[in-house]
Amino acid sequence: MEHIEPVAVKTELSKLDLVGIDKIAEDAVEFINNGQMNVRQASAWAIHHLDDQWGFPSLTALYHRMVDRLEDNFPAKREFINYIQRW
């Protein structure tokens, strides 16, 4: 039987992780605000660009930062929050 290594999941994020996640969130929100992507497309794009796609802390940090950055775009913020809750 072949040995399979379990998927590594980050439990804590470093400052470098948070800086990278914040940049991804910033870019995703720019795409939304400029009309280049809708909320779902920007969310999928952002998740795809995470270095740790399986890590719950990374996803949580990404979504919190995107919500914070959407503070002036209330319709997109509401749509994004609804999208996250359904997901």
C-alpha positions in Angstrom: 0.0 0.0 0.0 1.3 3.4 -0.9 1.9 5.9 1.9 0.1 9.3 1.4 1.2 12.4 3.3 -1.7 14.4 4.8 -2.3 17.9 3.5 -0.6 20.5 5.7 -2.8 23.1 7.1 -1.6 26.3 8.6 -3.0 27.0 12.1 -1.3 30.4 12.5 -0.4 33.0 10.0 2.9 34.9 9.9 3.2 38.6 9.3 4.4 37.8 5.8 1.3 35.6 5.2 -1.0 38.5 6.4 0.8 41.0 4.1 0.3 38.7 1.1 -3.3 38.1 2.0 -3.9 41.8 2.4 -2.4 42.4 -1.1 -4.7 39.7 -2.6 -7.7 41.3 -0.9 -6.7 44.7 -2.1 -6.4 43.5 -5.7 -9.7 41.6 -5.6 -11.6 44.6 -4.3 -10.0 46.8 -7.0 -11.3 44.4 -9.6 -14.8 44.6 -8.0 -14.8 48.4 -7.7 -13.5 48.9 -11.2 -16.1 46.6 -12.7 -13.5 44.1 -14.0 -15.0 41.2 -12.0 -18.1 40.6 -10.0 -18.0 39.5 -6.4 -18.0 35.8 -7.2 -15.2 36.1 -9.8 -13.1 38.2 -7.5 -13.6 35.8 -4.6 -12.6 32.8 -6.8 -9.6 34.8 -8.1 -8.5 35.7 -4.6 -8.8 32.1 -3.3 -6.8 30.8 -6.3 -4.0 33.2 -5.5 -3.6 32.1 -1.8 -0.4 30.2 -1.1 -2.4 28.1 1.4 -5.7 27.2 -0.4 -6.7 24.6 2.2 -6.0 26.6 5.3 -9.0 27.9 7.1 -7.1 30.8 8.8 -6.0 32.1 5.4 -9.5 32.1 4.0 -10.9 33.7 7.1 -8.2 36.5 6.9 -8.8 37.0 3.2 -12.5 37.4 3.6 -12.2 39.7 6.6 -9.8 41.9 4.6 -12.0 42.0 1.6 -15.0 43.0 3.7 -13.0 45.7 5.3 -11.8 47.0 2.0 -15.3 47.0 0.5 -16.4 49.6 3.2 -17.3 52.3 0.6 -19.0 49.9 -1.8 -22.1 48.9 0.2 -23.9 46.9 -2.6 -20.8 44.8 -3.3 -20.1 44.4 0.4 -23.6 43.1 1.1 -23.4 40.7 -1.9 -20.0 39.5 -0.8 -21.2 38.8 2.7 -24.3 36.9 1.4 -22.0 34.9 -0.9 -19.7 33.9 1.9 -22.7 32.9 4.1 -24.1 30.6 1.4 -20.6 29.2 0.6 
